[in-house]
Structure formats: structure tokens, C-alpha cells
Amino acid sequence: MNKIASSSILLNRLHAVLLKQRIVMFAAGLIVTLTAVALTWLLLSVVANVAVLPVWLKISMLSLAAVAAGYLFTKFALVRLFEGSIDNVAVALEQKHPDLKGRLIAAVQFARMENNHGYSSDLIEVTERQAMEQAGLMRLDEVVSFYPVMKTGRYFAGAAALGALLLFLFPGFFSYSYEVYSNPTTEIAPPLAYKVVPNPATREWVKYQDITIGAAIMGERIPEQAIIHHRLAGGNWQQTEVSLRSLPRLVSSLGDSLAFGLTLRQINKSLDYYVEAGRVKTEVQ
């Protein structure tokens, strides 16, 4: 039994319960914000890993994410520190204990009054005494519920599990996205997952012979198009586009591989060429 000797003590204890409620709701709102931030980071990481982000777009996305996080923190967490009142706490206790019959909320109202406002002093004294006696027999913080924290915690756990799954499936997933967004004013391209090998390499040819030039591409995320650049001695560079989308591919555990080429007829001069595929350019052969 926690004896309550005065109305000021009653108000202080109700205020302590209100503070606990606010802290719990703030924690729940903070978890909501962290969940949204985690999901946003996952989304941004996916975008960074599938596309080269120009600086303006990267800064715009980061700014939008920051504004959204600030809005969610304010709406679901910060304002919770100022919501509610001891009247709400008293009403919640009245609902849990109907035997109070309105005495607790009445005692709270009486304790705040600077004068009687037409109520008899005896009525006020009896109401406050009965409310304090009954409140002293109960656990006031029983109206504090941790359900909001548990509910939002499940959402955060789901986001964390999704992140762990992506990290397990793609070990470099987050390290690369961190590099991209930690350098917002620099355009950073995703790491190459393929290589381009020119074919044939530098060698001597017999005049007036047909020559096939091209390349082999091996790896993952192979581009859909390549360009063969070539020129005869003393001539200008020419280019031939090659669609890689429809070419047959050899599939293995190390990735895909394909080969393509361009046949030049009756070459009677020295020939230079190089191949461009995606962000890769081979050396001039």
C-alpha cells in the first residue's frame, strides 16, 4: 500500500504515470521512424546497385529521405512527449476501476481549483480523501501499456531481417551503397561484374585477307549493346553497333559469356580497333 497523504502527492504520482506513458509512446514513435529509415536505406541501396546515380538525383533522394525522416520523427515521436494530461491518466484509471465512481478525476479537478467555485469545503475534502485512499491501494502505472513498443518493434524486426537477408545474399550490397551515398557530390558507378577481352589481340595480317574483329564478354550484368571501333592506317575511326541481347550465351556458375565480331573484307592496310561495351573500353589493338 502506498499511502497518499495530500492532493499534491496524488497529482505528482499521476504526473509520473503520465511521464511513463509519454516515454513509451515516444519510444514507439522512434521505432516507427527507425523502421522507415531502415526501409528507405534498403530502397536507396537497391537503386544504387542497379543504376549509376547522377549527382543531382542522389542529392535529391537523400534530401527527400532526410525530410521524410524528420517528418516521421516529429509526427510519431517528438509530439508524443507533449501529449496527454493527468486528467487522461485519471480517466484511464477510472475505466479500469469503476468503483472509483468518478472520485479520482473529481479530486484532480478539485486539487487544481484556487477557490471552491460553489462546491462545499466538506464535499471537496471527502472526495479528495476517498480518492487518495483508493488510489493508494492500487498500482497507478497499470495504465501504462508497452503494446505500442511491441507492435512497432515487430515492424523494425521485419526490416532488420530483410536487411540481413540481402546482406547474406549479396555481401557487398550495403558497403557499395554506403560508398555511393557517403559521397553525394561524386558520381560513383557500381562495380563492374563483367570483363571484355578483344579478339584477336595485336598481330600481323596477310594483305587482302578477310579479318574478323570483336570481343568476348564474360560475367554478370552484361550490357545489351557493344560498339566496335575500327580504322585503317591513315583513315578515320568508324564504329559498328552490335546488339548483344539476342546473341547466344554460355551460362555457368561464374556468369554468362558470349562472343561477337565484325568481318572486314580484303584488308590491305594495317588496322586498329577497340571494343566498347557499357563502361568498358578495351585497349586499341
N, C-alpha and C positions, 0 to 999 in steps of 0.2 A: 504494500500500500504506500503510495506517495502522497502524503498529506499536502494539500494546497491551503495555505494559511491566508492568502489575500487574493483579491481580484487581479492585482498587478502580477502576481506569480502565475495565475491562470493564463493571463494574456501572454506572458513570456514563454510559457510552455507551449501554448498554441502557436506562437510565432516560431518556436524551434521546430515544431512539426511542419509548419509552412516552409521553412528553410529547407528541410529534408525533401519535401515534395518538389521544390524548385530545383534542387540539385539533381534529383532523379530525372526530372523532365529535361534539364539541361544536358545530362549525360545521354539520354535517349536522342535528343536532337543532334548532339555532337556525333553520335554513331551514324545517324542518318547522313550527316554531312560527309563523314569519312567514307561511308559506303558509296555515296555519289562521286566523291573524289577518286576512289579506287576504280569504279566502273569507267569514269571518264579517262583515267590513265590507261586502262585496258584498251579503250576505244582509240585513244591517241596512239598507243603503241602499235595497234594493228595497222592504222593508217600509215604510220612512219615506216613500217616494214613492207608495205606493198607499193608505196609510191615515194617519189622524190618530192619533198615539200618545198616550194619556193618560200623565201624568207617572209614575204608579206602574208602568205597563208598560215605559216607556222606561228607568227606573232599574233595573227587574228584568232587562231584557235586557242592559243594559250591565254590570251586576254579574255576571250569568251568563257573559257573554263574557270578562270580566276573570278570573274564577275558572278558566274553561276554558283561557285563555291561560297563566295561571300554572301550571296542572297540566301542560299540554303542555311548557312550558319546563323544568319540574322533571324530568319523566319522560324527555324525549328529549334535553335539552341539559345541564342542570346536573349530573345524576348521571354523565354521561359523563366529567366532569373527575376523577372519583374511581374509575372502573372500570379493570380490568386491572392487571397487575403485570409486573415484568421477567421473571418466570417465563413468562408468556404470550408475551412477546416472544421469549424463548429457544426456547420450543416452536415458535413460528411459523417461526423461522429454521431449526430442526432439520428441520421439514417441507419447507422449501424446499431444504435442503442435507442430504440423507440421509447424506452422507459424514461429517458431524459425529458420527454414531453415538452421540448422547446426551452427548457430552463437554461441550457448551455448557451444557446445563441442569444437568449434574453440577457443572461449575465454578461456576455461580451458587450452587448449594446449598452447596458446599464453602466458598465465599467468605463465606458468612453464618455458618458454624459457628464458635463460640467455642472448641471443642475438637474433637478428631478423631472422637469418638463411635465408636471402634473401627476407623476407617479408618487405614491406614498413611500416614505423612507422605509417603513416596515416591509412593504412588498419587495422593494429593491433588496433589502438586507436578506430576507428569507430566500428569495430567488437565487441570489449570489451564493449564499451558504449551501443551499441544496445542490446547486450546480458544482460547486467546488468539492463537496463531499463525494458526489457521484463521479466526478472527473478524477478524483484522487484514487478511486477504486479501479480505474480502467487504464489500459495502455494507450495513450493518446496517439502514438505513432503507428497504430494499427491501420490507419487510413492511408499510410504511405505504401504505394504499390510499386514493385520493381518490374511489373509486367512490361511497361514500355521499353525498358532497357533490354529485357529478354527478347522481346519481339524484334526490335531493331537490330539486336545482336545477331539474330539469325540471318538477317539480310547481309550484314557485314561478313559473317562467316561464309555465306554463299559467294560473295565477291572474292574473298580471300581464297576459297577453294578453286574458283575459276582461274585466278591468277597463278596459283600453284600448279594447276594442270597445264596451263600454257608454258610455264617455266620448265615443267618436266618434258613436254613435247618439243619445245623449241628453246634450248638452253640459252641462246644468245638473244632471245626475244626482247627482254627488258633492258639489257645492257646497251643494245644498239639504240633503242628508243630514248633512253636516258641521254646518250650522246647527241642525238638529234635535237632534243628539246632543251638541253643544257647549253646549247649554242644557238640561241634563237636568231641571231643576226648572220648566221653562216648556213649556206645550203649544203646539206650533207646527204649524200646518196647512200642507199642501202648497199651492204657488201655484195660484191659480185658472186653469183653462185654458179657461174659457168666460165669456161675459157675458150678462146678462139685460136686455132692452130692453122696458119696458112699452108696451103698445099698447091703446088710444090714449093719447097724452100728455094733459096737462091741457087741457081745452077746455069750451066751453059746449054744452049739450044742449037740445033742444026737449022740453018736458014730454010725458009719456005716449008716449015713444018707446022702442023696444027698444034696449038698449045691450049691446054685446059688449066685455068687458074681458079682458085676458090679457097675453101677452108673447111675444116671440121670443127663443130661446136659440141662441147661436152659439159654436162652439169644440169642444174635445175634453173627454172625460170628463164628458159631460153627465149630471146626476143622473137617477135613474129616476122621480122624483116632484117635483111642484111644488104649491104651495098659493096660491090666490088669496084674499086677504083683502079684504073689502069691507063698507061700511056706508052707510046713508042718513043724511042730516043728522039729528042728534039720536038716532040709533039705536046699537045695539051692533055691534061687529065680528063678522062671520060669516066662515067660511072654507070653501072648497071645494077638495078634493084632486083633483089631475089626474095620472093616470098617464102618464108620458112614454115609457114603454118601448115601447108599441105604436103611437105616433104616427109617421106617415111623416116621413122626414128627407131633406134635401137634402145630398148628400155632395160635398165639394170638397177641393182641396188645402189649404185653410185650416181644414178641420174640418167637422163636421156643423152643420146648422141646422134648427130646427123651430119651429113656432108653435102656440099653443093659446089657447083663450079660453073664456069663460063668458058666456052670453047672459042678461041680466036683462030681464024683460018690464015694459012700461008704467011706466017710471021717472018719477015726478012730483016728486022732490026731488033736491037736489044729492047727488052720490055721490062717496065717497072709496074708493080701492082701492090696494093694492100687491101685489106678487108675491114669493113666497119660493121659491127653488129651490136646494137644497143649502145652502151657506153664504152665498148671496147674497140680500139683500133690497133691492128697489127703493125709491125714494122714494115717498111717498104721492102719488098723482095726483088 
